[in-house]
Amino acid sequence: MPLTRMQRRPIALTIAGSDSGGGAGIQTDLKTFASLAVHGTSVLTCITAQNPKQVLAVQPVRPALITAQFEALQDGLRPAAIKSGMLYSRAIVQAVITALSALRGVPYVLDPVMIATSGAALLRADCRSLIQSSLMPLARLITPNLPEAACLLGHPITSQEEARDAVKALADRFQTACLLKGGHLPQGSKVIDYLEDGKDLLVLEAPYHRKRQTHGTGCTYAAAITACLARSCDLRSAVQEAKAFISQAIAQSVRIGSHQALNPKP
């Protein structure tokens, strides 16, 4: 029987922590990439012991091993797009900055993961300034949620008007496109996100689903954007497709044990 011609798939790289519950981090990033017909590679930054309710422990990966993971991928697995999530420590951030310098030109989505849905700290305070000064300038897009945006700007965001001002301020400050996710500030039956990319402000609306699992939504959203960029979508199209993807994943959440999980599928 003759061999069929192999289908080519683009590669996307996730730089993130492992979630033992499977709902966020590396696990959900790879599921999302696969759902969007993209091959996922990974650089693991931390091992966490967690479930959707709580983070019990965090073990950071040694910087030398992070560097080695990047080096392993240089042999025929160059990504078409990159995302980062949980970085945790200053040493890890520095290792990632160094590695990304060799991948300039590859679209990079930075999800500034600071606090888990459960409230656990996922980024040490002493490396926030390094991320802002040296990592965010490498990004094509940053994707903070409202608490993360408030932390970056130093003031709370409590209204849609403040959210619109905040996304513009963040894009100006870091000289990159910014997607401000509005899940923490629903407007009646809607969730509103804002994309500032130097063009007209793009407003993205989706239904607000009450009593649905939100653990891993930020990771999944950023991973979906990254997958679309890896497939050569422009930034606006990538964000719009990813918004539809994450909204469906929330709406079609499934039961897993005594928890819920997102259902990422195209």
Secondary structure, DSSP 8 states (H G I E B T S, - for coil): ----------EEEEEEEEETTSSSHHHHHHHHHHHTT-EEEEEEEEEEEEETTEEEEEEE--HHHHHHHHHHHTTT---SEEEE---BSHHHHHHHHHHHGGGTTS-EEE----B-TTS-B-B-GGGHHHIIIIIGGG-SEE--BHHHHHHHHTS---SHHHHHHHHHHHHHHHTSEEEEB-TTS-BTTEEEEEEESSSS-EEEEEE--TT---TTHHHHHHHHHHHHHHTT--HHHHHHHHHHHHHHHHHT-EEETTEEE-----
